[in-house]
Amino acid sequence: MQRVSAQLVHRLHALSSNRNVVTVWYALILLIFFLFIFLPTTFVLIYVFDRFETINTFVLQSPERMFKIVRAIALSFAVSFTVTLFDLLFGLPLAWVLARKQFRGKELVNTLIESPLAIPTAGLGFSVALFWAVTPNVRDVPFGALQIFHDAVFVMIVLFHFTTTFPYVVRSLTEILEELDQTYEIAGLTCGGSHFTVARTITLPMFRSGIATAAVLAMAKSLSDTGGVVTLLTTIKGAKLTDSDLIQGTALIDVWKGVLKNPNVDVVTKAQYEAGLALVSFFMIITSLVIIFLMRFLIKSSRSPIKKVFPSFERRISQKVFVNFRNAMASSFIVLFIFIPSFFVLAYLPSANLAAVNFTRFIESVLRSFFVGFLATFLNVLLGIPMAIFVTRKKSWLTQLVDSLIDVPYLVPSAALGISVSIYWGSPLTNWLPEIMLVVLAHMSMTFPFITRNAIGGLEELDVAIEETARTLGARPLQVFTEITLPSVKGSILAGAVMGFTRSVGETGATLAVADVETAPVFIVNSVKNGDYGSAAITTLVLSIFSYVFILIAKMLLNWEQLRKDAARVIEMVFRKTQH
């Protein structure tokens, strides 16, 4: 048995050294990427032209439907711009403190910022609505609810998106700030510049790329959400949404998708609404990609609007009292606009009617969520690692093209992505797929950038000379991968897997768009639509606990991985000293 295994390993090593085999292997990886990730994500762009006659009759020649589409998409982008602006305004000072200062309670601040990531967005929408808005059909509203907004749809959606985007923005800004070389900042301070002057004239110009990245994250995240917006608006309205309501583009997709699920609707009408859904998705995808590209370009190419320095004024606002005020404002923003609204749903639990909860459906929905999340993450890891190696180690025009295409699924709104995936895999050739597998494929497309982009980042930090030295000493490519490359980037892959898994478990829009499968976030949406707020609260709590435990374990593993690296580095230094 051992002899057979040794022969198999030897054969694999020999194949990995064969240039033709490697070429075929990378061609297969690219084919899988285009067939299972990129084409399903963007297939709706082709579908629109194929069904243009139906779209023209049903939508383009109907001023009423066109008005609903334009209004919904305009609201989506107005909300996204507003959220991005405030995220940067409050997130940048906070990220600056986290990256540049060491203080007592820093880990608590990090926990407060990251904690909403453990809550599914559908639960966040319900929680934010309970805290801020007048909710006509919710009985026994928990003590402490402000409930100061009535029918303020724009304001409520903005407040909701703060909870979903702010953690990503702060974490992104903090990590990029920590990587910036502080030499120029120190030089500026040494030459007599105030902290504000140095930050404005030295650090921020170097930080344009980081600001652009954070802005794109905020825009993409706010444009993508469906479940949270649907539960938020349904709770505020106290009834199911219709396309006549003031709703976002993703919510409009959810409403029209409900028409397709109605057994009383005839085939012709379903075909018309399917074409309408394709057009809405088409508009959202194209507009999102164009605006996000322009925003990234403008931020990166922008220059400081005020180059002149005002020493007296800028030194005054750099004093400790103003710095403390800024930090207090940022901290208050976290507590009032992020932490309390995110977890306010827990205050509803004491008054929840446990007897009314369908625990069988609830447990089944949670199990489906974790099954879909684990399977989609596992398949993406298998595909993402070789894709990352191809992008970082095979430099060519093709790798540059693929590198840019990897981010497309992340920038596409999840509900629009779900419609595209549904149309792509719903053809006569593939309609044999079970609905749960359609959901897995949709979640694969949606979370693929998280895993692959993290793996690419880890590989770019790994010195290629180490791999080349190993090959020079006789190691086969497969040996280099298993013994050098994979152990070195294992932490980055795990970090990407955690992000992809939590994104999948909390996803609603893509799931609702693809199939009639009730995952835990969909269960929350359905509970709110049916007025079963107790079930929504309990599901949010349980799913949040599971997700938070998973994130905590992953962070412990990542810390352990870093500890092992540091220990290995120390041992190597000691060994070198003993050799001398």
PyMOL commands that set and color helices and strands:
alter all, ss='L'
color gray80, all
select helices_A, chain A and resi 2-16+19-50+52-60+63-100+106-118+121-132+153-179+183-190+195-206+208-224+227-237+249-261+267-301+311-316+320-351+354-356+359-393+397-405+408-411+414-425+435-461+464-472+477-505+509-514+520-529+533-579
alter helices_A, ss='H'
color red, helices_A
deselect
rebuild
show_as cartoon
